[in-house]
């Protein structure tokens, strides 16, 4: 849909705050839906809407819960989703019956809008809310969450993407929109300690998929003995032939909503950049974030668990084992690099990935997907927080619509792979 159509639809359902500039960049934020950035465009009201707006889910909602599957380019959630310190799954006594049921986030986080502190004509939108919740281990949390959304101008590009890229974009005829979110979690309650469960910030970004869209996930190059697998690719079973290719410096994933698959990058391999290219429309999407200097020395909650319950007893099963038991897909043997279908031996509650990428698709062969999208998931490290201490995560999203020559330069300079090679491997 166009951005105008998306904006009109959203305004018929909830309050929308907009940031925009004279160059045509526009960003739509919905404070009542957990403060998420729903969509954006670089070409004014009649430009393309880049974020997923899941109309069917929004229309079907009886009320306005903040954690519904509404879509959005930048959604703030909390991690971990599963495992012994889960913030999502509950025991049978609390109404959760099996791993096949949809998880129910705790009431305090699932519902309720953000309070808006600053809004346009200010250059940014600042929102806050208070959350009380309990994890599966019984730890009580009391948080203030502050979230700021800021529209970026061309002058900000150098800070995020470097001087050469900024110069290239200034000299090229491109459509550009970029925004930054700053997300802070302030501990108002008891100290957070490893033994009873830590919490990290997770930004979930859902974009409209296309027949010729490819996700590019760079990773640190190095010896597998020292750094472990390049990517984890077996969350939902092995990907069919041609959907995933691992080059020496990056993983490529087809994002066309025809098959469910997911990859992840560990603490030892993660880089603070990932992106996607739609070869049909000439759209480059980029996400950067603040990654610690030595992420392998930090705790990242592991989300790779499903839960089954019986007689109120919780039994954790790794998600890959759960899905592989039902999967009939086989791994492709035609790749430029190794696809490792095993996790690192560090399978602990704090050895989770920094980045995950998911391509949506039908739940079963022959069915239609519930929506056409792919998503980026970026996780902050978790840390022990005393009362009054905070955890902050910054994330930057940009969409650049340009000609092939400009896109080739940007993909090579920013993501470290050749544009033509991506096309040959994934599209041609």
N, C-alpha and C positions, 0 to 999 in steps of 0.2 A: 504494500500500500504506500501511498505518498505520505510524507510527514504531516501534511495538512489533514488528510483523512484520519491518520492515527491520532493526531492531537484532538480533533473533533470528537472522535470516539471516546478517548480517555476522559475528556471533559464532561461527557455525558454520564460517566460512571463515578468519577472521583475528582478531588481537587488536583489541579496541575499547576506547577510553577515552571516558568520558562526562563532560560538564559539564552541570549542571542547576541550577535554582533552585526555590523554593517556589511560583512563579507558573505553572509548567508548561513553561517553556522548557528544551529539551534539545538538546544537540549531540553528535554521534558522530564521533570522530576515529579514523583507522586508521593508526598509526605505521608498520606494515610495508608499507603501500601508499603510500609516498612522503609519509607524514605528512598525507594529505589529510583535510579535513573532508568526510565522506561525505554526511551528511544532518542535518537539524534539524527541530524542531517547536516550536510555541508552546502546544500543548494537552496536554502530558503524554504518557505512553506510548501512549495510544489516539488521539492526534492524527494529522494527516496528515503523512507523510514528504515533505519539500520537495525534497530533493536527488535527483538521478538515481542509482539503484542498478541498474546494467546486469547483471541476473542472468544472461542468456545468455552474456555475455563472461566473467563471473566463473566460471561453471560450466565453461566450455570451457577455461579456462587450465590448462596442465599444471603450471606452477609459479606462484610469486607475483611476477612482475616488476612493478616499481613503476610502469612507464609504460604498462601495458595500459589498454584502454578500459573501465575499471571504473565510470566516472562520478565523482560527487563535486561538492559545492558550492564547494569552494575547493581547487584543486590548484595546487601550485607547480611551474612548469616554467621552462625557460630559453629565451631568445630571442637570436639569430634562428633561425627554423626553416629558412629557405632563403637563397639569395644566396651571394655569394663567401665569406662568413664563417659558413656554415651549421654549426649544431651537430647537425643531424639527418641530412642526406644525405651519403652517402659515394660515392667513385668506384667504378667497375666492379671495380677490383682488390680493393676491400674488400667486394664482394658485392652492390653495388647496380647494377641493370641498366637500369631505365627509370623515367620520371616516373610511370608508371602503377602501379609497385610502391609498397607502403606504406613510408614512410621508417623507417629503423632508427636510433633514437637511440644515441649511443655507449654502450658497455657499462657504463661507470662511472656513467652517470646513469640508465640504464634499469632497473638492478636494485639491490636492497639497501634495507633498512629504515632509518628514522630511529632513532637512539638516544634514548630518553626520559630527560630530566634531571629534570623535575618533572611530577607528575600528580596528579589528585584524591586526597586531599581538598584539595590546593592549588587556588586559584581559577583557575589557568591550566595549560596543558600546554605544556611547553618541550621541543623536539626538536632534534637536530643530526645532521649527517652530513658526511662528507668526499667530494669528487668530484674525480677527475682525468679530463680529457678533452682532445680535440684537435679544433679546428674544421677546416673544409674547406681553409682557407688554410695549415694546418699549425701554427698557434699552439697551444702547450701551456698548459693551464689547471690550476690546483690550488686548489680552493676549500673552505672550510668554509661550510656552509649551516646557519643557525640559524632555527628557525621556532617561533613562539609562538602559541597559540590561546587566546583569552580570551572567556568568556561575558559579555555586557553586561547590566547591570541597567537599569531604567528611568531611573536617574539619569544614565546615560551618553548618553542620547538627545540632550540639549541640546548636548553637545560635538560630536556628529556632524551633527545635523539642525536645531539651533537651538532657541531658547527657545519660540517659539510652537508648534512641533510637539510639544515635550516637554509643554507644558501641555495641548494638545489630547488627547494620548494618555492623560495622567493622568486627564482628565475623561471619557474615553470608555470604553465597554465593548469593549475590543479584545483580541485574542490577539496576543502579541508575542514574537519571539525574535530576538536579535541577537548576533553574535560578531565579534570583531576578530582578524585575523591580522597578525603582524609578521614580516616575512621579510627576513633579512639574508644577504648574500653577502660573505664575507671572503676576500680574495686572499692565498693562502699562497705563491704562486709568483712567476714573473717579472711585470714590469709589463704591464698591459693597455694597448695603444696602438691608436689608430684604424686605422693602416695594416695591422695584422694581425688586426683584429677585436675589437670590444667585445661585452660580454654584458649583457643586461638581464633583469630578473625579469618573469615573466608569470604572472598568476593566471587560471586557467581555471575558470569556474563553470558547471556543468551542472545545469539545473532541469527538472522534469517539465513537458512542454508540455500545453496544453489547447485544445480547439476554439475557445474564446473568450479566448485569451491574446494580449495585445498588448505588445510591447516599446516603451518610450519612451526615446529617446536625445536629450537636450537638447544643443545646441551653441551656441557663441558666435555672436551675431548681428553681421553686419557686411558690408561690401562684398566682393563676390566677387573683385574685382581685388586687394584687400589681403589677404584671408584665404583665398582659394581656394574650392574646392567645399565645399558644406555637408556632404555625406557622399559617400563613394565607394561606389557601389552595384553595380559590375560585376565583382566578384571571380569569381563563378560564372555570369556572364552576366546579362542584364537580367531583372529580376523580372517575372512576369506581372501583369496588371491587378489592382489592389486589394491586393496583398500588401505594398506599400511606399508610404507617403505621406510627403512632406516638407513639414511646416508651416514657417512662418517662424522658429520657435524650436526645433523638435525633429523628429526622424525617428520614424515609427511603422512597426513591422514586425510582421506577423502571425506568431505563434509557435505553429503547430499541427502541426508535423512532417509537413506534406503536400507541401512543396516546399523544396528546398535553396536557400538564399539567404543572403547575407552582406553586411553594411555595415560601413564603418569611418569613424572620425572622426580627422582629422589633428591635428598639433601646434598648428596655428593656430586650430582650431575646438573642440578638446576642452574639456569641463567635467568636474569631478571627481564626477559623479553620473550614474547611469542606473538604469532600473527597468523593471518590467513589472506589468501588471494582469491578473488572471484575472477576467473579468466574471461568470463563472458562480459561482465560489466566494467572490468578494470578497476575494481575496488580493493584496496589494501587496508586491512584492519590490523591495528597494532595494540598490544597491551604491554606496559612496563610497570614495574613495582619496586618497592624498596626491599632488597634482599640483603640479609646480614652478610658481613664480610666473610665469615666462615660458617655458612649454614649447616655444615655437617657436624658442628659442635653445639647446635641448638636442638631443642625439642619441637618436633612437628607431630601433633596427634595423629594416630593412625585411624583412618576412616574405613579400612578394608574389612569390615565385619558385618555379618548379618546376625540375627538373633532368633533363636527358636525358644519357645517357652512351654513348659508343661508342669502343671501343679505349682505354678508360681516359681519354678526353678529356671534360671536363665542358663542357656548353653550357647556359647559363642562359636560360630563357624565362619571361617574366612570366606569372604565374598567370592573369591576366585574358585574355591572348592565348590561352593554352592552353585555357581553358574556353570562351571565346567561339567558338573554332573549331568546337566541337561543339554549341554552344547553338542551339536553335531558338526560344527565348523572345524576345519583343519587349517593349520598355519601355512602360509605361502612359503615356498622354498626359493622364490625368485626375489632376492633383496640385495641391496648394495651393502648392507651391514647386518649385524646379527640382531634378530628379534628374540629377546630372552623371555621365555614363558615361565620363568620362575621368579619369585621374589628374593630379595636379599635375606641372608640368615638373620638380619636384625629385625625380625618380626616381633616387635614389642609395641606397647601402646604409644610410644613416642618415636617411632621410626617411619612416620607417614611421609607422603610425597609433598613437595612444594607446589607442583603444578599438576593439574589433571585436565585432559581434554576429552570431551564426550561428543560423539555424533549420534543423534537420535535416529530412531527407525522403528519399524513395526515390531510389536511384541512377539508376533508369531508370523511365520511365512504366509504370504498371501493377504495379510491384513494391511491396512493403511496406517501410517504413523499418526499419533494424536496431534502432532504439530511438526512443521518443517523448521528445524533449528539444529544448531550445534552450540556447544558452550565451552568456555574457559572457566576453570576453577583455580584460584590462586589462594594459598594459605599463608598466613603469617606464622612465625614461630610462636610457641606458647612459653610462658615464663611464670615463675612463682611471683605472685604479687601480694605485697602486704596491703593492709588497709590504706587507702589514699594513693596507691601507686597505679600507673596506667600502662596500657599497651596500645601502640599506634601503628597503623598500616596505611601507606600511601599507594594509590593506584592511578595510572594514567591510561586513558583509552583514546585512540585516534583513528579516524577513517580518512583515507586519501584516495580520491578518484582521479586517475591520471592516464596518460598514454603509455603504451608498452615500453618505450624507451625509459621514461621516468620510473615506471614501476620496476624495471629490470635493475636500475641503479639502486633504488631504495631497498629492494629485497636483498640484493647482494651486500649493500653497505650495512643495513640494520640487522638482517636475519642471517647473513653469512652463507647464503646458498645462491646458486645461479637460477635466475628466473626461468630461463629456457629449459634447464634440467628438470625443474619441478614440473613444468608443463609436459615434457616428454615422458616423465616417469608416471604421472598421475592422470593426464588428460588425453594426450595424443594416442 
